[in-house]
Amino acid sequence: MSRAGATGLKLLLRRRTTWLATLPLLALLVGFQEANKTPRKFELVALSPKFWSLFDRNATAASIATGFGFTEGPVWDPAGFLYVSDEEQNKIYRVYLDGRKQTLIALGDPDGNTFDRQQRLIDCASVLRAIIRVSPDGQYTTLADRFEGHRFNSPNDVVAGPDGALYFTDPTLDLVKGEKQEIPFQGVYRLDEKGDVRLLVKDMSQPNGLAFSPDGKHLYVDDSDQKNIRVFNFSPDGNVSNEKLFGDENEAGGVPDGMRVDQSGNLYVVGPRGIWVWDPQGNHLGTIIMPEQPANLAWGDKDYRTLYITATKSVYRIRTRARGFMPNLQNSAVHN
């Protein structure tokens, strides 16, 4: 999940990708710089009364850890901590609620993470240009790094699908400078347990965050270049169809990035200034304004009613009235 806001800051910090010379990302950088001239503070901005069914009016954003380079890919572990990628420090950490950070693995530019159905950590390893599985002792196994013999661009975000397969985006946002783009498009893919990779979408500019609806009938994918969110019909055989525009986040100061869904089907999507909250019909209910530009988010705590947000150099938590939808746990008691 890369950005401006998120994408812009990361590119500003690193200047590694081959896209800096292109007009779209230059425009994103300008938008990020304009939005960050003045400091932001946490605020809940409702555009619909429905927003307050999801958040207490007095909710706060508590920082549980800071001092990172650039945070991404949060995943809640039921043992009581988060896995968090740091794309600048090139590590995946275990982050505890008391602020402690424990290195799981040192890895060039780790990005989005998820759990598979066996509760194993899956990472989008941008420098490796691969989807990998990381063991609790910090070893990794490459699950896929090619499509039809060609190396991926820079896998960005990944989620477990209702069929148990892994679904991921592969933009060029983190393509290492000097390395060749071997696939002439930015795709959305399905990776099954046998290691077979299937292309689902190839016509998006920079596909980034993705999520499934709770009923498993729709796949949402956002595009950081087009600054919008698309929705596809999802079929049991793992194919998508009937692409439609779901929502637009075309404002300065950030782009669509990581996204999550609650059990009622509401979407929580990184965007300009914070997290944009959408209902299942595509209505923008309100925005969580964050002190630092976020890149991604995850549901956590025992009841999965807390949003954990990776925002630039920090990790925040916000209690909600909603309950998060967890694709890898969809048959567990947390969804009853």
Order of alpha helices (4+ residues) and beta strands (2+ residues): alpha-alpha-beta-beta-beta-beta-beta-beta-beta-beta-beta-beta-beta-beta-beta-beta-beta-beta-beta-beta-beta-beta-beta-beta-beta-beta-beta-beta-beta
